[in-house]
């Protein structure tokens, strides 16, 4: 497998803009419990974490039973939202994924806080499911920034850590990449600000989708 390169993508805020689904589902969940929903910026700041961890971070003072009910209500509302309307991919993402998948030396993967059912629905709906060899989800791993997702992706793909790049829009993605010993590529169109991302020290930063492929080649060229 010498020369094999692995690009692992986050999903929400990196490949697709799911903030509408996230915000509406969170509002529905909090409303069902009679709890004031946190501000938009606060909700988006926890995107990328596994749902129970995210809810606990949003409402640390509420007891575990209420948190569990919020998680269940969110899942129900989010499922209804994604069935009604597929979260859109960012402009340029389909061409990027098609291009990378068409290269003989690149394997694509996913590391996301989404459930497997939610991820499969999204990828199939956009017709890109077949491009990702390894798909690591919150169902099977500790929440980001724990490195378990990336380590599993590397093992499943048969890649080396130094030939692996984690691409994501949150500090959790960058911290996970560092913990797993891989290179990191931050994208600035998602849910964490450019300043917060820069503070994590990513190896490269993309401000446009069109920059991702050249930056990946730059990172892989340094192997």
N, C-alpha and C positions, 0 to 999 in steps of 0.2 A: 504494500500500500504506500510505498515511497512516493512523495510528491503530492499526496492527497491533501486537499484543503477543505476545511469545514467552516461554513458560515451559519451561525445560529442566530435566529431572529426572535426578538420579542414580538408580540402581536398588537395589543391595544396601545395606540399611540405611536407605533412604529410601522406596522403594515396597514392597519386600518384605524379609522377615526370612529371609535365607539363611545365617545363621550356622551352623546345624546342618550344612548341606551343606559349607560352607567348612571348618569344624573337622574333620569326619570325613574329607574328602578330603585335608586337610593331614596328618592323622595317618597315613592310608594311605600317602601319598607318602613321608613321612619314615621310616615303618616299613620300606618297601620298600628304602630305602637304608641302613637301620641307623643312622639319625641321630635323636637325641633331638628330638622335636617341641617347638617353643617354647611357652611358656605361652599360654593362651587369650587373655589381654589383648594379648599381643604379636602373635599372629596376626590378631586383629580390628583391630589398629592399622594394618595395611597394606592392609585392604580398600579398594578404590577405585583402587589402583595397578594398572597392567598386570601380568600374572602374572610375567613374567621380572624386572621391576623389584622386585616384592614379594618374590620368593624371594631375590633378591640382597641385599635389605635384611635379610631374616630370617637369612641365613647368609653374611655377607660373607667369612668366612674359608675357606669351602669353594671348591674350584676350579670353574671354569666348567663342566667336564664334569658334575660332580655336580649343580650347579645346574640344568643343562639336563635331567638325568634326573629331578630333583624336579619340574620344570615339567611334563614329559611324564606322570609318574605322577599328579600332581595333576589334570591335565586328564582322564585316564582315570577316576579315582575320582570326580571331580565330575560327569562326564557320567553315570556309572552312578547317582549319587545323585539327580540332577535328573530322570532318566527314571523312577526308582522312585517319586519323590514330588516334586511341584511345590512350590517354596518359596512360603510363603503371603504374600499381600499384607497389609500392616498394616490394622487396622480403620479403616474410613473412606476408604481409598485408592480403591476402585472408584467410590464416589459422587463423590469429589473429581474424579477423572479424567473421569467422565461429565459432570459439571457444567461443568468448564472446556471440554471438547471441544464442548459444546453451545452455547457462546457464539460469536457470529459474529466477534468481534474478537480471539480468542485462538488461537494455534497452539501445539501441544505438541511437545516434543522430548525426546530422551534423550541423555545423555552418560555413558557407563559404561566401566568397565574390563573388562566382560564381553566375550566373543567374540560375533560376530554370531549364530552358531548358538545359543548359550546364551540370548541376549536374545530372539531370535525364538521359541524354544521357550517361554520364560516368558510373553511377552506373548500369544502365541496360546493358551496353556493357560489363561490368565485371561480371555481374550476381550476384550482391550483393545488389540490390535495396531493396529487401524484408527484409533485416536485420535492416534497419534504420527506427524506428518508427516516429521520428521527424526530419524534414529537414528544416533548417532555411537558407534562401538565401538573397542575396543582393537586390532582387526585392522588398522585403517586410519590410526591416529594414534599419536604419541608418548604416553607415559603422562601422566596427570594428575600435577602441576598445569600442565603445558604447555597453552597455550590453544587448541591446534589443533582439538580437538573442538568447542569453543564457537564458534570462528570459522567452522568449516564449517557448523554448525547455523544460525548467523545468515545465512550466505550462501544456504543451501538454502531457508530459510524466507522470505527476502526481508525480514527485520526489521532494525531499527536496533539497535545495541548498547545505546543508552540505554533502549530499550523491551524489553530482554531481561533475564530474571531466571534465575539459576542456583540450583536448589534441591537441597541435599545435606546429608549427615550427617557429612562428614569435612572436615578442614582442607584436604585436597587439592582438594575441590570449591570451597571458599571462595577459596583461592589461585588456582585456575584462573579463577574468575569475575573476580577482580580483574585478573589478567593480560590477560583478554580485554576489559576495560573495561565489564563489565556489572554490574548489581546482584546482590546475593547474599542468599539466604534460607537460614539454617541450620536444621536440624531436629535435635532433641535425643534422639530415640528410637533412633538408630542406633548406630554403632560407635566414634565419637569422643566424648569427654566434653564436657559443656556448657562447662567451663572452657577446654578447648583450642579449641573453636569460638569462644568469646567473644574469645580472644586474637587471632584473625584479623580481628576487626572486621567481622562481617557486617552488612549493612544492616538486616536484620530477623532475628528468631529465633522459630521456632514450637516450642512444647512439646507441642502436640496437632495431629493432622491437621486438625481443624476450623478451626484458625487460619490454614492456608495460603492459602485463597482470599481472606479479608479482607486478609491481609498483602500478597498480590500486588496487590490493588486499591489498597492504600495506596501501594505502590511505583510502580505505573503512574500513579497520580493525581499523583505528584510530577514527572512528565515535563514 
